[in-house]
Amino acid sequence: MRGVALVAWMWLWGCIVAPATGIAAPPATTRPAPPRTVRWHSSQQPAAAEARKTGRLLVVVFHDPTHPASQAFEEMTLSDPATREFLADFIAVRLDATKGEGKRRLEKLKLGEAPLTCVYSPQGQLLDSIPGCIIPAGRFCQRLARSAAYWRAATSRPFDPAARWRAVQARLKLSTRAQAAAEIDKLLKLPTEKLPKDVTPAKLHLAKGMALLRSAPKQAEAHLNKARSLAAGDADTSAQALLTLAELYDRTGRTKAAHELYGLYIARFPRAGEVGRAYCAKAVLEWVGLNDQNRARKTLREFLSRYPDDTHAIRARGMLEMIGRGKAKDSKE
């Protein structure tokens, strides 16, 4: 009887003392949850139905199994673990662009060849089209995130001017940027005091000009000039409107007008973040558009002497070398 009591006493003592002396049994380990991963659909119609039902964005990837760019996109981006986990929040479809449904849908879109990625709202509205092979995977996910950011802001209820402005800013980064014009019009109808903080009519006209830059250049020009006229005291908005207008003139073949505006931007906003871009664009016009290599060389050298650490300095040096090689070739001929 004493033996039984002694054993019981020792057992009880072990239960009390063991944890304090570190002899206790190790706690049970818990396994981390496996990472989420994308589930690829092979047809767009059932995937679109699931997107409507769940309220999630639809991503459709058109690929060509025989095309090197598609193969690289598959191996370097779509197969990346981070991409697969990121795409788990979307309804995803992969279609072969060379046959069947994939070929028919790609031809109907008229957006180019595979690889091509399209992002749709749950209701089937095209939000973005992403051509080509995007590497690394992080850049691809970042581009998809822009559509998600737009959709969250655009669908906020009730009407919230701040959310609508965020939607405008997000949509200007998508291929469907022209459709931001309708959102901007809603904000332009509001009294100034109802606009979000730091949003002015000048910024709204600038945004509308940027939205219509490719689809309606004449309307874009009018809004950019309106932004410039309203942006007194707002150097950032004035500078961006001026540079965007110069690029619009450049794109539409108005070489002399574009050249003048690039020079005006450089003179008025020497500390602006895009001054290097303006210098290089001005030099290209002088070199190619005005056929004045000496002038282009002078512009590039001025830029490099004033801004040697600018992000466009490498491009400027390369242009100088090309101009030099061209002159040497002309002298030999």
The 8 nearest C-alpha neighbors of each residue, nearest first, counted from 0:
[[1, 3, 2, 4, 5, 6, 7, 8],
 [0, 2, 4, 3, 5, 6, 7, 8],
 [3, 1, 5, 0, 4, 6, 7, 8],
 [2, 4, 0, 6, 5, 1, 7, 8],
 [3, 5, 7, 1, 2, 6, 8, 0],
 [4, 6, 8, 2, 3, 7, 1, 9],
 [7, 5, 9, 3, 8, 4, 10, 2],
 [6, 8, 4, 10, 5, 9, 11, 3],
 [7, 9, 5, 11, 6, 10, 4, 12],
 [10, 8, 12, 6, 11, 7, 5, 13],
 [9, 11, 7, 13, 12, 8, 6, 14],
 [10, 12, 14, 8, 13, 9, 7, 15],
 [11, 13, 9, 15, 10, 14, 16, 8],
 [14, 12, 10, 16, 17, 11, 15, 9],
 [15, 13, 11, 12, 17, 16, 10, 18],
 [14, 16, 12, 13, 17, 11, 18, 19],
 [15, 17, 13, 19, 18, 14, 12, 20],
 [18, 16, 22, 20, 13, 19, 23, 14],
 [17, 19, 23, 21, 20, 16, 22, 15],
 [20, 18, 16, 17, 21, 15, 22, 23],
 [19, 21, 17, 18, 22, 16, 23, 15],
 [22, 20, 18, 23, 19, 17, 24, 16],
 [23, 21, 17, 20, 18, 24, 19, 25],
 [22, 24, 18, 17, 21, 25, 20, 19],
 [23, 25, 26, 22, 18, 21, 27, 17],
 [26, 24, 23, 27, 28, 22, 21, 18],
 [27, 25, 28, 24, 23, 29, 18, 22],
 [26, 28, 25, 29, 24, 30, 23, 31],
 [29, 27, 26, 30, 25, 31, 24, 32],
 [30, 28, 31, 27, 32, 26, 33, 25],
 [29, 31, 32, 28, 33, 27, 34, 26],
 [32, 30, 33, 29, 34, 28, 35, 27],
 [31, 33, 34, 30, 35, 29, 36, 28],
 [32, 34, 31, 35, 30, 36, 84, 80],
 [35, 33, 36, 32, 84, 31, 80, 83],
 [36, 34, 84, 87, 33, 37, 83, 85],
 [35, 37, 84, 83, 87, 34, 38, 86],
 [36, 38, 87, 83, 86, 39, 84, 35],
 [39, 37, 40, 36, 91, 87, 90, 86],
 [38, 40, 92, 91, 37, 93, 41, 90],
 [41, 39, 92, 42, 91, 93, 46, 38],
 [40, 42, 93, 92, 94, 39, 43, 46],
 [43, 41, 40, 44, 45, 92, 46, 94],
 [42, 44, 46, 45, 47, 92, 41, 40],
 [43, 45, 47, 46, 42, 48, 49, 41],
 [46, 44, 48, 47, 43, 49, 42, 40],
 [45, 47, 49, 43, 48, 44, 50, 40],
 [48, 46, 50, 44, 49, 45, 43, 51],
 [47, 49, 45, 51, 46, 50, 52, 44],
 [48, 50, 52, 46, 47, 51, 53, 45],
 [49, 51, 47, 55, 121, 53, 48, 52],
 [52, 50, 121, 48, 54, 49, 53, 122],
 [51, 53, 49, 50, 54, 48, 121, 55],
 [52, 54, 50, 55, 51, 49, 121, 48],
 [55, 53, 51, 121, 50, 52, 56, 49],
 [56, 54, 50, 53, 121, 89, 57, 90],
 [55, 57, 120, 121, 89, 119, 50, 90],
 [56, 58, 90, 119, 118, 89, 91, 50],
 [59, 57, 118, 91, 117, 90, 92, 119],
 [58, 60, 92, 117, 116, 93, 91, 118],
 [61, 59, 116, 93, 115, 92, 94, 62],
 [62, 60, 94, 115, 96, 113, 114, 95],
 [63, 61, 114, 113, 95, 96, 69, 60],
 [62, 64, 66, 65, 96, 69, 113, 95],
 [65, 63, 66, 62, 70, 69, 95, 67],
 [64, 66, 63, 67, 70, 69, 62, 68],
 [65, 67, 69, 63, 68, 64, 70, 113],
 [68, 66, 70, 69, 71, 65, 64, 63],
 [69, 67, 71, 70, 66, 132, 72, 114],
 [70, 68, 72, 114, 66, 71, 67, 62],
 [69, 71, 67, 73, 68, 72, 74, 66],
 [70, 72, 68, 74, 73, 69, 75, 67],
 [73, 71, 69, 132, 76, 75, 70, 74],
 [72, 74, 77, 70, 71, 76, 75, 78],
 [73, 75, 71, 78, 72, 76, 70, 77],
 [76, 74, 72, 71, 73, 79, 78, 77],
 [77, 75, 136, 72, 79, 78, 73, 74],
 [76, 78, 73, 79, 82, 72, 74, 75],
 [79, 77, 74, 76, 73, 80, 75, 83],
 [78, 80, 76, 82, 81, 77, 75, 83],
 [81, 79, 83, 82, 84, 78, 36, 77],
 [80, 82, 84, 79, 83, 85, 136, 137],
 [83, 81, 85, 79, 84, 80, 77, 86],
 [82, 84, 36, 37, 80, 86, 81, 85],
 [83, 85, 36, 81, 35, 87, 82, 86],
 [84, 86, 82, 87, 83, 81, 88, 140],
 [85, 87, 89, 83, 88, 37, 84, 82],
 [86, 88, 37, 36, 84, 85, 89, 35],
 [89, 87, 86, 85, 90, 55, 37, 84],
 [90, 88, 86, 56, 87, 55, 91, 57],
 [89, 91, 57, 50, 58, 56, 46, 55],
 [90, 92, 58, 39, 89, 57, 59, 40],
 [93, 91, 40, 59, 39, 41, 60, 58],
 [92, 94, 60, 41, 59, 61, 40, 39],
 [95, 93, 101, 61, 96, 60, 41, 62],
 [94, 96, 101, 62, 97, 63, 61, 98],
 [95, 97, 102, 101, 61, 62, 63, 98],
 [98, 96, 102, 95, 63, 101, 99, 62],
 [97, 99, 102, 96, 101, 95, 100, 103],
 [100, 98, 102, 101, 103, 97, 95, 96],
 [99, 101, 103, 102, 104, 98, 94, 42],
 [100, 102, 96, 94, 95, 104, 103, 99],
 [101, 103, 96, 98, 97, 105, 100, 99],
 [104, 102, 100, 106, 101, 105, 107, 99],
 [103, 105, 107, 101, 106, 102, 100, 108],
 [104, 106, 108, 102, 107, 103, 101, 109],
 [107, 105, 103, 109, 104, 108, 102, 110],
 [106, 108, 104, 105, 109, 103, 110, 102],
 [107, 109, 105, 110, 106, 104, 111, 103],
 [110, 108, 106, 107, 111, 105, 112, 104],
 [111, 109, 108, 112, 105, 128, 106, 130],
 [112, 110, 109, 113, 130, 115, 105, 108],
 [111, 113, 114, 115, 110, 105, 130, 96],
 [114, 112, 115, 62, 61, 63, 96, 69],
 [113, 115, 62, 131, 69, 61, 112, 132],
 [116, 114, 130, 113, 61, 131, 129, 60],
 [115, 117, 60, 129, 59, 128, 61, 130],
 [118, 116, 128, 59, 58, 127, 129, 60],
 [117, 119, 58, 127, 126, 57, 125, 128],
 [120, 118, 125, 57, 124, 123, 126, 56],
 [119, 121, 56, 124, 123, 122, 57, 125],
 [122, 120, 51, 50, 56, 54, 123, 55],
 [123, 121, 120, 124, 51, 119, 50, 47],
 [122, 124, 120, 119, 121, 125, 47, 57],
 [125, 123, 120, 119, 122, 126, 121, 118],
 [124, 126, 119, 127, 118, 123, 120, 117],
 [127, 125, 119, 118, 175, 124, 146, 120],
 [128, 126, 174, 118, 173, 117, 175, 125],
 [127, 129, 117, 116, 174, 118, 130, 115],
 [130, 128, 116, 115, 117, 127, 131, 174],
 [131, 129, 115, 116, 128, 114, 132, 111],
 [132, 130, 114, 115, 133, 129, 113, 68],
 [131, 133, 72, 68, 114, 134, 69, 130],
 [134, 132, 139, 135, 131, 72, 138, 136],
 [135, 133, 136, 76, 132, 138, 75, 139],
 [134, 136, 137, 138, 76, 133, 75, 139],
 [135, 137, 76, 139, 134, 138, 82, 140],
 [136, 138, 140, 139, 135, 141, 82, 134],
 [139, 137, 141, 136, 140, 135, 142, 134],
 [138, 140, 142, 136, 141, 137, 133, 143],
 [141, 139, 143, 137, 142, 138, 144, 136],
 [142, 140, 144, 138, 139, 143, 137, 145],
 [141, 143, 139, 145, 144, 140, 138, 146],
 [144, 142, 140, 145, 141, 146, 139, 147],
 [143, 145, 141, 147, 142, 146, 148, 140],
 [146, 144, 148, 143, 142, 147, 169, 149],
 [147, 145, 149, 144, 148, 143, 150, 126],
 [146, 148, 144, 150, 145, 149, 151, 143],
 [149, 147, 145, 151, 146, 150, 144, 152],
 [150, 148, 166, 169, 146, 152, 147, 151],
 [149, 151, 153, 147, 152, 148, 154, 146],
 [152, 150, 148, 149, 154, 153, 147, 155],
 [151, 153, 166, 162, 149, 150, 155, 154],
 [152, 154, 150, 166, 151, 155, 149, 163],
 [155, 153, 152, 151, 150, 156, 149, 162],
 [156, 154, 152, 153, 157, 151, 162, 158],
 [157, 155, 158, 154, 159, 153, 162, 152],
 [156, 158, 159, 155, 154, 160, 162, 153],
 [159, 157, 156, 160, 155, 163, 162, 154],
 [158, 160, 162, 161, 157, 163, 156, 155],
 [161, 159, 163, 162, 195, 164, 194, 158],
 [160, 162, 195, 164, 163, 159, 165, 194],
 [163, 161, 165, 152, 159, 164, 160, 166],
 [162, 164, 166, 160, 165, 161, 153, 159],
 [163, 165, 167, 161, 166, 162, 160, 168],
 [164, 166, 162, 168, 163, 167, 152, 169],
 [165, 167, 149, 163, 152, 169, 153, 164],
 [168, 166, 164, 170, 165, 169, 179, 171],
 [167, 169, 165, 171, 166, 170, 164, 172],
 [168, 170, 149, 166, 167, 171, 172, 145],
 [171, 169, 173, 167, 172, 176, 168, 149],
 [170, 172, 176, 168, 169, 173, 210, 167],
 [173, 171, 170, 169, 176, 174, 168, 145],
 [174, 172, 170, 175, 127, 176, 171, 126],
 [173, 175, 127, 176, 128, 172, 126, 129],
 [176, 174, 173, 177, 178, 127, 126, 170],
 [177, 175, 171, 210, 170, 178, 179, 173],
 [178, 176, 210, 211, 179, 175, 180, 214],
 [177, 179, 180, 176, 175, 181, 210, 182],
 [178, 180, 182, 177, 176, 181, 167, 170],
 [181, 179, 183, 178, 182, 207, 177, 210],
 [180, 182, 184, 183, 179, 178, 185, 177],
 [183, 181, 179, 185, 184, 180, 167, 186],
 [182, 184, 180, 186, 185, 181, 187, 179],
 [185, 183, 187, 181, 186, 182, 180, 188],
 [186, 184, 182, 183, 188, 187, 181, 189],
 [185, 187, 183, 188, 184, 189, 182, 160],
 [188, 186, 184, 189, 185, 183, 200, 203],
 [187, 189, 186, 185, 184, 190, 183, 191],
 [188, 190, 186, 187, 193, 191, 194, 185],
 [191, 189, 193, 192, 188, 194, 187, 186],
 [190, 192, 193, 194, 189, 199, 200, 187],
 [191, 193, 190, 194, 189, 195, 196, 199],
 [194, 192, 190, 191, 189, 195, 160, 196],
 [193, 195, 191, 192, 198, 160, 196, 189],
 [196, 194, 161, 198, 160, 197, 193, 164],
 [195, 197, 198, 194, 161, 199, 192, 193],
 [196, 198, 195, 199, 194, 202, 200, 161],
 [199, 197, 196, 195, 194, 202, 200, 203],
 [198, 200, 202, 201, 197, 203, 191, 194],
 [199, 201, 203, 202, 204, 187, 198, 229],
 [200, 202, 226, 229, 199, 204, 203, 230],
 [203, 201, 205, 199, 200, 204, 206, 198],
 [202, 204, 200, 206, 205, 201, 207, 199],
 [205, 203, 207, 222, 226, 201, 206, 202],
 [204, 206, 202, 208, 226, 203, 223, 207],
 [207, 205, 203, 209, 204, 208, 202, 210],
 [208, 206, 210, 204, 209, 205, 180, 203],
 [207, 209, 219, 222, 205, 223, 211, 206],
 [208, 210, 212, 206, 207, 211, 205, 219],
 [209, 211, 177, 207, 176, 208, 212, 206],
 [212, 210, 215, 219, 177, 214, 208, 209],
 [211, 213, 209, 216, 219, 210, 208, 214],
 [214, 212, 211, 215, 216, 210, 177, 219],
 [213, 215, 211, 212, 216, 177, 210, 219],
 [216, 214, 211, 218, 217, 213, 212, 219],
 [217, 215, 219, 212, 218, 213, 220, 214],
 [218, 216, 220, 219, 215, 221, 212, 211],
 [219, 217, 221, 220, 216, 215, 222, 211],
 [218, 220, 208, 216, 211, 222, 212, 217],
 [221, 219, 217, 223, 218, 222, 216, 224],
 [222, 220, 218, 224, 219, 223, 225, 217],
 [221, 223, 225, 208, 204, 219, 224, 220],
 [224, 222, 226, 220, 208, 225, 205, 221],
 [225, 223, 227, 221, 226, 222, 220, 228],
 [226, 224, 222, 228, 223, 227, 221, 229],
 [225, 227, 201, 223, 229, 204, 205, 224],
 [228, 226, 224, 230, 237, 225, 229, 240],
 [227, 229, 225, 226, 230, 224, 231, 201],
 [230, 228, 201, 226, 227, 231, 225, 200],
 [229, 231, 233, 227, 237, 201, 228, 226],
 [232, 230, 233, 229, 228, 237, 234, 227],
 [231, 233, 234, 230, 237, 229, 235, 236],
 [234, 232, 230, 231, 235, 236, 237, 238],
 [233, 235, 237, 236, 238, 232, 230, 231],
 [236, 234, 238, 237, 233, 239, 271, 240],
 [237, 235, 239, 238, 234, 233, 240, 230],
 [236, 238, 234, 240, 227, 230, 235, 239],
 [239, 237, 241, 235, 236, 240, 234, 242],
 [238, 240, 236, 242, 241, 237, 243, 235],
 [239, 241, 243, 237, 238, 223, 242, 205],
 [242, 240, 244, 238, 239, 243, 237, 245],
 [241, 243, 245, 239, 244, 240, 238, 246],
 [244, 242, 246, 240, 245, 241, 239, 247],
 [243, 245, 247, 241, 246, 242, 240, 248],
 [246, 244, 257, 242, 248, 260, 247, 243],
 [247, 245, 249, 243, 244, 248, 250, 242],
 [246, 248, 244, 250, 249, 245, 243, 251],
 [249, 247, 253, 257, 251, 245, 246, 250],
 [250, 248, 246, 257, 247, 252, 251, 254],
 [249, 251, 247, 248, 252, 246, 253, 245],
 [250, 252, 248, 249, 253, 247, 216, 254],
 [251, 253, 249, 254, 250, 248, 257, 247],
 [254, 252, 248, 256, 249, 251, 255, 257],
 [253, 255, 257, 252, 256, 249, 258, 288],
 [254, 256, 258, 257, 253, 259, 289, 284],
 [257, 255, 259, 258, 254, 253, 260, 248],
 [256, 258, 245, 248, 254, 260, 249, 259],
 [259, 257, 255, 261, 256, 260, 281, 254],
 [258, 260, 256, 262, 257, 261, 263, 255],
 [259, 261, 263, 257, 262, 245, 258, 264],
 [262, 260, 264, 258, 263, 259, 277, 281],
 [263, 261, 265, 259, 260, 264, 266, 258],
 [264, 262, 260, 266, 261, 265, 267, 259],
 [263, 265, 261, 267, 262, 266, 268, 260],
 [266, 264, 262, 269, 263, 268, 267, 274],
 [265, 267, 263, 264, 268, 269, 262, 261],
 [268, 266, 264, 265, 263, 269, 238, 262],
 [267, 269, 271, 270, 265, 264, 266, 238],
 [270, 268, 265, 271, 266, 267, 274, 264],
 [271, 269, 268, 272, 274, 273, 265, 267],
 [272, 270, 268, 273, 274, 269, 238, 235],
 [271, 273, 274, 270, 275, 276, 269, 268],
 [274, 272, 276, 275, 271, 277, 242, 270],
 [273, 275, 277, 276, 271, 272, 265, 278],
 [276, 274, 278, 277, 273, 311, 279, 309],
 [275, 277, 273, 279, 274, 278, 280, 311],
 [278, 276, 274, 280, 275, 279, 261, 281],
 [279, 277, 275, 281, 276, 280, 282, 274],
 [278, 280, 282, 276, 281, 277, 283, 275],
 [279, 281, 277, 283, 282, 278, 276, 284],
 [282, 280, 278, 284, 279, 283, 258, 261],
 [281, 283, 295, 285, 279, 284, 280, 298],
 [284, 282, 286, 280, 285, 281, 287, 279],
 [285, 283, 288, 281, 287, 282, 286, 289],
 [286, 284, 289, 282, 295, 291, 283, 288],
 [285, 287, 292, 290, 283, 291, 295, 284],
 [288, 286, 290, 284, 283, 289, 285, 291],
 [287, 289, 284, 290, 285, 286, 254, 283],
 [288, 290, 285, 291, 287, 284, 286, 254],
 [291, 289, 286, 287, 288, 285, 292, 284],
 [290, 292, 286, 285, 289, 294, 293, 295],
 [293, 291, 286, 295, 294, 296, 290, 285],
 [294, 292, 296, 295, 291, 297, 286, 285],
 [295, 293, 297, 296, 292, 291, 298, 285],
 [294, 296, 282, 292, 298, 285, 286, 297],
 [295, 297, 293, 299, 294, 298, 292, 300],
 [296, 298, 294, 300, 295, 299, 301, 293],
 [299, 297, 295, 301, 296, 300, 282, 302],
 [300, 298, 302, 296, 301, 297, 315, 303],
 [301, 299, 303, 297, 302, 298, 304, 296],
 [300, 302, 298, 304, 299, 303, 297, 305],
 [301, 303, 299, 305, 300, 304, 306, 298],
 [304, 302, 307, 300, 306, 305, 301, 299],
 [303, 305, 301, 302, 306, 307, 300, 299],
 [304, 306, 302, 303, 307, 301, 300, 308],
 [305, 307, 303, 309, 308, 302, 304, 312],
 [308, 306, 303, 309, 304, 312, 305, 302],
 [309, 307, 306, 310, 312, 303, 311, 305],
 [310, 308, 312, 311, 306, 307, 275, 303],
 [309, 311, 312, 308, 313, 275, 314, 276],
 [312, 310, 314, 309, 275, 313, 315, 276],
 [311, 313, 315, 309, 314, 310, 307, 316],
 [314, 312, 316, 315, 311, 317, 310, 309],
 [313, 315, 317, 311, 312, 316, 318, 279],
 [316, 314, 312, 318, 317, 313, 299, 319],
 [317, 315, 319, 313, 318, 314, 312, 320],
 [316, 318, 314, 320, 315, 319, 313, 321],
 [317, 319, 321, 315, 320, 316, 322, 314],
 [320, 318, 316, 322, 317, 321, 323, 315],
 [319, 321, 323, 317, 318, 322, 324, 316],
 [320, 322, 318, 324, 323, 319, 325, 317],
 [323, 321, 325, 319, 320, 324, 318, 326],
 [322, 324, 320, 326, 321, 325, 319, 327],
 [325, 323, 321, 327, 326, 322, 328, 320],
 [324, 326, 322, 328, 323, 327, 321, 329],
 [325, 327, 329, 323, 328, 324, 322, 330],
 [328, 326, 324, 330, 329, 325, 323, 331],
 [327, 329, 325, 331, 326, 330, 324, 332],
 [330, 328, 326, 332, 327, 331, 325, 324],
 [329, 331, 327, 332, 328, 326, 325, 324],
 [332, 330, 328, 329, 327, 326, 325, 324],
 [331, 329, 330, 328, 327, 326, 325, 324]]
